[in-house]
Amino acid sequence: MTQEELDALMSGEIDLDEAYEEPELSETVEAEADEAPQTHYNETDLDKYRVSAIHSWPPPPPTDDNKMVHQLDDVTKESEAKASEIFDLIEGISNDLSDGEKEIKTIRAAIESNIELFATLSVKFPHVEAFKNQLDKNKTAQKSVESILDILQNGGDTIINIMDIMQYQDIHRQKIERVINVMRALSIYMNHLFEGKIDDDKRVSSAVHIHGDTTTEDVVSSDDIEALLASFGNK
């Protein structure tokens, strides 16, 4: 209550009951309040708070789970670590494919040697059926070896393509870090923009209720005002 209001009250210009009559809500506002769903967005329990794109209030509590830069730092750190693990696994698979390709080539050389040998024996000894059978088996094995070699080589090419694609992970990390730097720059700028010359602990505390507010907590009661007027009369 201002000094002007107090003077008007003492002179009888303001009716005490009317001055502090609690405002009534309209029927529309009351109906909307009754129909409003009770969701977890009104909860003060931090464990129950959930961020939602369809609600702009209340702001999220400043926990580690809701600190944006903190979360982005975790994303970049964890994604980089996981990407490193993936690269290690891919490199291991690539080495295995390369070793397998070398082994298959060795087997292919042995089969080609067998084919040459049994082809010569089949010509010199056409009446020996075993030479012809072994020649046919080695030719079949040669086809299988060539097929396996193609699969290993295609797998190696695929691994190289995967490693090229994984390079974009580093680009994504750099983009996130750029966003972090912009957010940190804005945070520092806003802190400087709202910086004051008076320390917060030396400031006068704000009033809980100011005349005209719609809040009803801590409003001066009629008894308090009458006691105040009585104290003025005793002086």
Buried (B, 14 or more C-beta within 10 A) or exposed (E): BEEEEBEEBBEEEBEEEEBBEEEEEEEEEEEEEEEEEEEEBEEEEEEEBEEEEEEEEEEBEEEEEBBEEBEBBEBBEEBEEEBEEBBEEBEEBBEBBBEBBEEBEEBBEEBEEBBEBBBEBBEEEEEEEEBBEBBEBBBEBBEEBEEBBEBBBEBBEEBEEBBEEEEEBEEEBEEBEEBBEEEEEEEEEEEEEEEEEEEEEEEEEEEEBEEEEEEEEEEEEEEEBEEBEEEEEEE
